[in-house]
Every structure is written in structure tokens, then in C-alpha cells.
Amino acid sequence: KYGGERIEATAAVAFMTSRNPWMIYVRPQFDEVVPLMRPAAFIDRLFSQGVLSHENYSKVRSLSTSFEQARFLLNDVLFPTGQKGFDAFVDCLKRTEGQEYLAEVISTYTPSRAAPAREPLPLTDDLRSQLEKEVDSELIRKWKIHQKISHKWKELGRCIRPRSFDDSVLDKIQDEEKVNSERAYKVLRKWIDANAPNATVCALSCSLLQIGLGTVANEVFKEQIVVACSHYKLCEK
């Protein structure tokens, strides 16, 4: 309905269920609620309650449309926080003039009526080859991955699989490059150079999910590929 980013079945859900049982369920009503949300009216309250980090608060404010703000909030911030984030979100909607009815729509949708997260495809030879495909500079530039992850470039560098970077390396990159997107690109390039041939689609996808960038993972790779990455965890073997 809104391109490839289907909120009701994100790969972020599949990745987080083992850590947070609430994430087994998602709310299809979000598909209808997102275009009606006005995050600018309540993000200050989310920030004051500790649901939004300073980094995510700045990211939301930097997005140009309410739809983009709402999509980012739900996919990359609220879903990974689980029930606590959801409760705070509903509370903020209830306290925001003109958004109260959205809180009622969402909160009346109980987990027992929710749709389960998408099941992964069988691990065929073809799927395995897609998961184990190496990431290269052409792929990064083609999909503008470095631009999409620029606000979390350092966080990705600390956790990217199979071998991450310590802060001394990241601090050096920060000094060398003045723009976050170029810092992100250098992290990805160093990751490829250090981890080839294990710098794969699966490894990058799982790393993006781990830092709450399921939206980016779904945008760059097919959703079922991302779900399979998080399920089969080939990058950990």
C-alpha cells in the first residue's frame, strides 16, 4: 500500500520477537493511521518521556513530511521498544489535541486479533545464494545505503557483522570526514575490505535490523530476504 515498506509485516518484527514477545504481533491499523498522524504535535512529549533519544528526536524533526515522520517513528523507534514504547505512544496521542481518536483506534486492536509476523521462505540454494551475496561499493552507491543510514553511522560501525570497529577507528573516520553520509560510506567500505568474502547481504541486513533500521533493510533488499536473514542467521555461522 505504501511501497515496499509494509508496516504490518516488517523484518524488524521477525528479528526482535526472540527478545520481546510483544513483537510477535503487529497492528495493521498502523497502515491507516500513519497518513493521519501529526508527529510534530507530540514528539516533544515522547522525547521528554525517554522514548525518543536525542538522535532520533533530531531525525524526526529533520524529515520533511508528517508521513515520513510517522513511518520512521513506528518502524525504527516504537516497534523495537516493544510494549513500553507502544504504551507511551498511545498515551501521547491521547494527550494531543486532534490525535486522540487515533489512540482509541490503535489501543482497541488487541494482540489476539493481530496478524503474525511473516514466515521465512524455505532455505533453498537460490535463497542461500542471495543471502550470501557479497556487498560492494556499487550496491552501496546504487541504493544510497550510506545516505539512508547516515544518522546511525557510528552505531552501525560498532555492531556491524561479522567484525565491527572500535571507537578509535570510528573517531578517526569522524575526524577525516565532515559529512555523516560520507562517514557511513567509509564505515561500509572498511567493513567490506576487512570482512570479504563475509561482507554479505545477510550480514548487513541483520546489522541494520539490530540498530532499528528495518525500514532501510526492507527498502534495499526484498522483505522476504530480510526476514530470511534474521531467521536463518547465516551471518552468525
C-alpha positions as YAML, in Angstrom:
chain: A
units: angstrom
residues:
- id: 1
  name: LYS
  ca: [0.00, 0.00, 0.00]
- id: 2
  name: TYR
  ca: [2.88, 2.34, 0.78]
- id: 3
  name: GLY
  ca: [5.60, 0.92, -1.46]
- id: 4
  name: GLY
  ca: [7.73, -1.89, -0.13]
- id: 5
  name: GLU
  ca: [7.67, -0.74, 3.48]
- id: 6
  name: ARG
  ca: [4.73, -2.72, 4.84]
- id: 7
  name: ILE
  ca: [4.49, -1.83, 8.49]
- id: 8
  name: GLU
  ca: [2.27, -4.80, 9.33]
- id: 9
  name: ALA
  ca: [4.98, -7.32, 8.44]
- id: 10
  name: THR
  ca: [8.39, -5.71, 8.82]
- id: 11
  name: ALA
  ca: [11.52, -7.76, 9.15]
- id: 12
  name: ALA
  ca: [12.29, -5.78, 12.28]
- id: 13
  name: VAL
  ca: [9.40, -7.65, 13.89]
- id: 14
  name: ALA
  ca: [10.86, -11.02, 12.93]
- id: 15
  name: PHE
  ca: [14.26, -10.05, 14.30]
- id: 16
  name: MET
  ca: [13.03, -8.73, 17.64]
- id: 17
  name: THR
  ca: [10.48, -11.39, 18.62]
- id: 18
  name: SER
  ca: [13.01, -13.55, 20.43]
- id: 19
  name: ARG
  ca: [13.87, -10.59, 22.69]
- id: 20
  name: ASN
  ca: [10.44, -9.10, 23.05]
- id: 21
  name: PRO
  ca: [7.30, -11.30, 22.90]
- id: 22
  name: TRP
  ca: [5.12, -8.25, 22.23]
- id: 23
  name: MET
  ca: [6.81, -8.00, 18.83]
- id: 24
  name: ILE
  ca: [5.23, -11.27, 17.69]
- id: 25
  name: TYR
  ca: [2.17, -9.14, 16.97]
- id: 26
  name: VAL
  ca: [1.87, -6.05, 14.80]
- id: 27
  name: ARG
  ca: [-1.06, -3.76, 14.20]
- id: 28
  name: PRO
  ca: [-2.33, -3.49, 10.62]
- id: 29
  name: GLN
  ca: [-4.29, -0.41, 11.68]
- id: 30
  name: PHE
  ca: [-0.98, 1.45, 11.54]
- id: 31
  name: ASP
  ca: [-1.30, 1.29, 7.76]
- id: 32
  name: GLU
  ca: [-4.36, 3.53, 8.05]
- id: 33
  name: VAL
  ca: [-3.12, 5.61, 10.98]
- id: 34
  name: VAL
  ca: [0.24, 6.69, 9.53]
- id: 35
  name: PRO
  ca: [-1.17, 9.19, 6.98]
- id: 36
  name: LEU
  ca: [-3.33, 10.75, 9.73]
- id: 37
  name: MET
  ca: [-0.60, 11.18, 12.32]
- id: 38
  name: ARG
  ca: [0.97, 14.55, 13.06]
- id: 39
  name: PRO
  ca: [4.18, 13.65, 14.93]
- id: 40
  name: ALA
  ca: [5.30, 17.28, 15.25]
- id: 41
  name: ALA
  ca: [2.46, 17.74, 17.75]
- id: 42
  name: PHE
  ca: [3.70, 15.07, 20.17]
- id: 43
  name: ILE
  ca: [7.38, 14.21, 19.60]
- id: 44
  name: ASP
  ca: [8.41, 16.65, 22.33]
- id: 45
  name: ARG
  ca: [6.37, 14.60, 24.79]
- id: 46
  name: LEU
  ca: [7.89, 11.33, 23.54]
- id: 47
  name: PHE
  ca: [11.34, 12.84, 23.95]
- id: 48
  name: SER
  ca: [10.62, 14.05, 27.50]
- id: 49
  name: GLN
  ca: [9.41, 10.55, 28.44]
- id: 50
  name: GLY
  ca: [12.66, 8.99, 27.21]
- id: 51
  name: VAL
  ca: [11.05, 7.04, 24.36]
- id: 52
  name: LEU
  ca: [12.91, 9.12, 21.78]
- id: 53
  name: SER
  ca: [16.68, 9.51, 22.02]
- id: 54
  name: HIS
  ca: [18.16, 12.89, 21.15]
- id: 55
  name: GLU
  ca: [19.44, 11.40, 17.89]
- id: 56
  name: ASN
  ca: [16.03, 10.03, 16.89]
- id: 57
  name: TYR
  ca: [14.31, 13.23, 18.01]
- id: 58
  name: SER
  ca: [16.57, 15.22, 15.66]
- id: 59
  name: LYS
  ca: [15.99, 12.71, 12.88]
- id: 60
  name: VAL
  ca: [12.20, 13.00, 13.16]
- id: 61
  name: ARG
  ca: [12.38, 16.79, 13.09]
- id: 62
  name: SER
  ca: [14.60, 16.69, 10.01]
- id: 63
  name: LEU
  ca: [12.08, 14.73, 7.94]
- id: 64
  name: SER
  ca: [10.05, 16.97, 5.66]
- id: 65
  name: THR
  ca: [6.56, 15.40, 5.81]
- id: 66
  name: SER
  ca: [4.31, 14.10, 8.57]
- id: 67
  name: PHE
  ca: [4.04, 10.78, 6.74]
- id: 68
  name: GLU
  ca: [7.82, 10.30, 6.73]
- id: 69
  name: GLN
  ca: [7.99, 11.27, 10.39]
- id: 70
  name: ALA
  ca: [5.22, 8.83, 11.36]
- id: 71
  name: ARG
  ca: [6.71, 5.98, 9.34]
- id: 72
  name: PHE
  ca: [10.14, 6.48, 10.92]
- id: 73
  name: LEU
  ca: [8.65, 6.70, 14.42]
- id: 74
  name: LEU
  ca: [6.72, 3.46, 14.07]
- id: 75
  name: ASN
  ca: [9.19, 1.35, 12.11]
- id: 76
  name: ASP
  ca: [12.52, 2.39, 13.59]
- id: 77
  name: VAL
  ca: [11.70, 3.67, 17.07]
- id: 78
  name: LEU
  ca: [8.44, 2.36, 18.54]
- id: 79
  name: PHE
  ca: [8.38, -1.21, 17.20]
- id: 80
  name: PRO
  ca: [11.84, -2.04, 18.63]
- id: 81
  name: THR
  ca: [10.91, -0.63, 22.07]
- id: 82
  name: GLY
  ca: [8.01, -3.09, 22.38]
- id: 83
  name: GLN
  ca: [5.09, -2.67, 24.79]
- id: 84
  name: LYS
  ca: [6.71, 0.15, 26.76]
- id: 85
  name: GLY
  ca: [7.15, 2.30, 23.67]
- id: 86
  name: PHE
  ca: [3.67, 1.44, 22.41]
- id: 87
  name: ASP
  ca: [2.04, 2.44, 25.70]
- id: 88
  name: ALA
  ca: [3.93, 5.75, 25.77]
- id: 89
  name: PHE
  ca: [2.98, 6.39, 22.17]
- id: 90
  name: VAL
  ca: [-0.74, 5.80, 22.82]
- id: 91
  name: ASP
  ca: [-0.56, 8.00, 25.92]
- id: 92
  name: CYS
  ca: [0.97, 10.82, 23.88]
- id: 93
  name: LEU
  ca: [-1.75, 10.53, 21.25]
- id: 94
  name: LYS
  ca: [-4.43, 10.73, 23.97]
- id: 95
  name: ARG
  ca: [-2.88, 13.94, 25.28]
- id: 96
  name: THR
  ca: [-2.50, 15.59, 21.88]
- id: 97
  name: GLU
  ca: [-5.34, 17.69, 20.54]
- id: 98
  name: GLY
  ca: [-6.65, 16.34, 17.26]
- id: 99
  name: GLN
  ca: [-4.91, 12.96, 17.66]
- id: 100
  name: GLU
  ca: [-7.00, 11.46, 20.49]
- id: 101
  name: TYR
  ca: [-9.16, 9.38, 18.16]
- id: 102
  name: LEU
  ca: [-6.05, 7.68, 16.74]
- id: 103
  name: ALA
  ca: [-5.14, 6.45, 20.22]
- id: 104
  name: GLU
  ca: [-8.57, 4.85, 20.51]
- id: 105
  name: VAL
  ca: [-8.27, 3.18, 17.09]
- id: 106
  name: ILE
  ca: [-4.85, 1.71, 17.90]
- id: 107
  name: SER
  ca: [-5.38, 0.73, 21.53]
- id: 108
  name: THR
  ca: [-8.58, -1.20, 20.81]
- id: 109
  name: TYR
  ca: [-6.68, -3.50, 18.48]
- id: 110
  name: THR
  ca: [-5.58, -6.32, 20.78]
- id: 111
  name: PRO
  ca: [-2.73, -8.80, 20.12]
- id: 112
  name: SER
  ca: [-5.21, -11.68, 19.93]
- id: 113
  name: ARG
  ca: [-6.56, -10.15, 16.73]
- id: 114
  name: ALA
  ca: [-3.20, -9.25, 15.26]
- id: 115
  name: ALA
  ca: [-1.56, -10.87, 12.29]
- id: 116
  name: PRO
  ca: [1.62, -12.85, 12.98]
- id: 117
  name: ALA
  ca: [4.96, -11.81, 11.54]
- id: 118
  name: ARG
  ca: [5.72, -13.13, 8.10]
- id: 119
  name: GLU
  ca: [7.13, -16.66, 7.89]
- id: 120
  name: PRO
  ca: [10.53, -17.00, 6.18]
- id: 121
  name: LEU
  ca: [10.89, -18.70, 2.82]
- id: 122
  name: PRO
  ca: [12.38, -22.22, 2.78]
- id: 123
  name: LEU
  ca: [16.17, -22.06, 2.66]
- id: 124
  name: THR
  ca: [16.69, -23.17, -0.95]
- id: 125
  name: ASP
  ca: [20.01, -22.98, -2.78]
- id: 126
  name: ASP
  ca: [18.77, -19.91, -4.65]
- id: 127
  name: LEU
  ca: [17.76, -18.12, -1.46]
- id: 128
  name: ARG
  ca: [21.04, -19.04, 0.20]
- id: 129
  name: SER
  ca: [22.96, -17.57, -2.74]
- id: 130
  name: GLN
  ca: [21.00, -14.31, -2.40]
- id: 131
  name: LEU
  ca: [21.69, -14.15, 1.33]
- id: 132
  name: GLU
  ca: [25.39, -14.86, 0.85]
- id: 133
  name: LYS
  ca: [25.87, -12.39, -1.99]
- id: 134
  name: GLU
  ca: [28.73, -10.00, -1.24]
- id: 135
  name: VAL
  ca: [28.01, -6.31, -0.76]
- id: 136
  name: ASP
  ca: [30.19, -3.98, -2.84]
- id: 137
  name: SER
  ca: [30.61, -0.25, -3.46]
- id: 138
  name: GLU
  ca: [28.33, -0.38, -6.49]
- id: 139
  name: LEU
  ca: [25.46, -1.73, -4.38]
- id: 140
  name: ILE
  ca: [26.05, 0.89, -1.68]
- id: 141
  name: ARG
  ca: [26.02, 3.77, -4.17]
- id: 142
  name: LYS
  ca: [23.14, 2.38, -6.24]
- id: 143
  name: TRP
  ca: [20.78, 2.17, -3.26]
- id: 144
  name: LYS
  ca: [22.33, 5.15, -1.44]
- id: 145
  name: ILE
  ca: [22.70, 2.99, 1.65]
- id: 146
  name: HIS
  ca: [25.24, 5.37, 3.17]
- id: 147
  name: GLN
  ca: [22.76, 8.23, 2.93]
- id: 148
  name: LYS
  ca: [19.89, 6.24, 4.43]
- id: 149
  name: ILE
  ca: [21.95, 5.21, 7.47]
- id: 150
  name: SER
  ca: [23.87, 8.46, 7.93]
- id: 151
  name: HIS
  ca: [22.13, 9.32, 11.23]
- id: 152
  name: LYS
  ca: [23.27, 5.97, 12.71]
- id: 153
  name: TRP
  ca: [26.64, 5.51, 11.03]
- id: 154
  name: LYS
  ca: [28.59, 5.19, 14.27]
- id: 155
  name: GLU
  ca: [26.07, 2.83, 15.85]
- id: 156
  name: LEU
  ca: [26.29, 0.61, 12.77]
- id: 157
  name: GLY
  ca: [30.08, 0.67, 12.91]
- id: 158
  name: ARG
  ca: [30.01, -0.59, 16.49]
- id: 159
  name: CYS
  ca: [27.79, -3.59, 15.77]
- id: 160
  name: ILE
  ca: [28.15, -4.45, 12.08]
- id: 161
  name: ARG
  ca: [28.72, -8.15, 11.50]
- id: 162
  name: PRO
  ca: [30.74, -10.28, 11.40]
- id: 163
  name: ARG
  ca: [33.50, -7.94, 12.65]
- id: 164
  name: SER
  ca: [32.76, -4.44, 13.95]
- id: 165
  name: PHE
  ca: [35.02, -1.46, 14.67]
- id: 166
  name: ASP
  ca: [36.14, 0.03, 17.96]
- id: 167
  name: ASP
  ca: [35.64, 3.67, 18.82]
- id: 168
  name: SER
  ca: [39.19, 4.66, 17.92]
- id: 169
  name: VAL
  ca: [38.56, 3.69, 14.30]
- id: 170
  name: LEU
  ca: [35.19, 5.43, 14.27]
- id: 171
  name: ASP
  ca: [36.65, 8.58, 15.87]
- id: 172
  name: LYS
  ca: [39.30, 8.70, 13.15]
- id: 173
  name: ILE
  ca: [36.61, 8.42, 10.46]
- id: 174
  name: GLN
  ca: [34.69, 11.22, 12.16]
- id: 175
  name: ASP
  ca: [37.76, 13.45, 12.04]
- id: 176
  name: GLU
  ca: [38.52, 12.60, 8.41]
- id: 177
  name: GLU
  ca: [35.00, 13.12, 7.05]
- id: 178
  name: LYS
  ca: [32.81, 16.10, 7.84]
- id: 179
  name: VAL
  ca: [29.52, 14.75, 6.48]
- id: 180
  name: ASN
  ca: [27.69, 11.83, 8.13]
- id: 181
  name: SER
  ca: [26.79, 10.19, 4.82]
- id: 182
  name: GLU
  ca: [30.47, 10.02, 3.86]
- id: 183
  name: ARG
  ca: [31.34, 8.69, 7.31]
- id: 184
  name: ALA
  ca: [28.74, 5.98, 6.77]
- id: 185
  name: TYR
  ca: [30.19, 5.20, 3.35]
- id: 186
  name: LYS
  ca: [33.70, 4.87, 4.79]
- id: 187
  name: VAL
  ca: [32.42, 2.53, 7.53]
- id: 188
  name: LEU
  ca: [30.79, 0.33, 4.89]
- id: 189
  name: ARG
  ca: [33.90, 0.37, 2.69]
- id: 190
  name: LYS
  ca: [36.15, -0.57, 5.61]
- id: 191
  name: TRP
  ca: [33.68, -3.29, 6.57]
- id: 192
  name: ILE
  ca: [33.81, -4.75, 3.04]
- id: 193
  name: ASP
  ca: [37.61, -4.62, 2.93]
- id: 194
  name: ALA
  ca: [38.00, -6.18, 6.39]
- id: 195
  name: ASN
  ca: [35.38, -8.90, 6.07]
- id: 196
  name: ALA
  ca: [35.35, -10.05, 2.44]
- id: 197
  name: PRO
  ca: [34.03, -12.55, 1.43]
- id: 198
  name: ASN
  ca: [31.82, -12.46, 4.55]
- id: 199
  name: ALA
  ca: [30.55, -8.91, 3.98]
- id: 200
  name: THR
  ca: [27.26, -10.28, 2.72]
- id: 201
  name: VAL
  ca: [23.67, -9.17, 2.19]
- id: 202
  name: CYS
  ca: [22.69, -11.29, 5.18]
- id: 203
  name: ALA
  ca: [25.33, -9.76, 7.45]
- id: 204
  name: LEU
  ca: [24.44, -6.18, 6.52]
- id: 205
  name: SER
  ca: [20.71, -6.83, 6.73]
- id: 206
  name: CYS
  ca: [20.97, -8.34, 10.22]
- id: 207
  name: SER
  ca: [23.17, -5.44, 11.32]
- id: 208
  name: LEU
  ca: [20.63, -2.88, 10.09]
- id: 209
  name: LEU
  ca: [17.84, -4.69, 11.93]
- id: 210
  name: GLN
  ca: [19.88, -4.76, 15.11]
- id: 211
  name: ILE
  ca: [20.11, -0.96, 15.22]
- id: 212
  name: GLY
  ca: [16.45, -0.44, 14.36]
- id: 213
  name: LEU
  ca: [16.82, 0.30, 10.64]
- id: 214
  name: GLY
  ca: [14.36, -2.30, 9.40]
- id: 215
  name: THR
  ca: [12.93, 0.34, 7.07]
- id: 216
  name: VAL
  ca: [16.25, 0.67, 5.27]
- id: 217
  name: ALA
  ca: [16.81, -3.09, 5.13]
- id: 218
  name: ASN
  ca: [13.37, -3.61, 3.56]
- id: 219
  name: GLU
  ca: [13.95, -0.77, 1.11]
- id: 220
  name: VAL
  ca: [17.33, -2.02, -0.10]
- id: 221
  name: PHE
  ca: [16.61, -5.75, -0.04]
- id: 222
  name: LYS
  ca: [13.38, -7.66, -0.68]
- id: 223
  name: GLU
  ca: [11.35, -8.04, 2.50]
- id: 224
  name: GLN
  ca: [11.39, -11.83, 2.35]
- id: 225
  name: ILE
  ca: [15.18, -11.74, 2.01]
- id: 226
  name: VAL
  ca: [15.41, -9.64, 5.15]
- id: 227
  name: VAL
  ca: [13.04, -11.92, 7.06]
- id: 228
  name: ALA
  ca: [15.11, -14.93, 5.98]
- id: 229
  name: CYS
  ca: [18.32, -13.19, 7.08]
- id: 230
  name: SER
  ca: [17.00, -12.64, 10.58]
- id: 231
  name: HIS
  ca: [15.52, -16.15, 10.78]
- id: 232
  name: TYR
  ca: [18.35, -18.31, 9.42]
- id: 233
  name: LYS
  ca: [21.17, -16.13, 10.82]
- id: 234
  name: LEU
  ca: [23.69, -17.34, 8.24]
- id: 235
  name: CYS
  ca: [25.91, -14.41, 9.14]
- id: 236
  name: GLU
  ca: [26.43, -15.96, 12.58]
- id: 237
  name: LYS
  ca: [27.54, -19.34, 11.30]
...
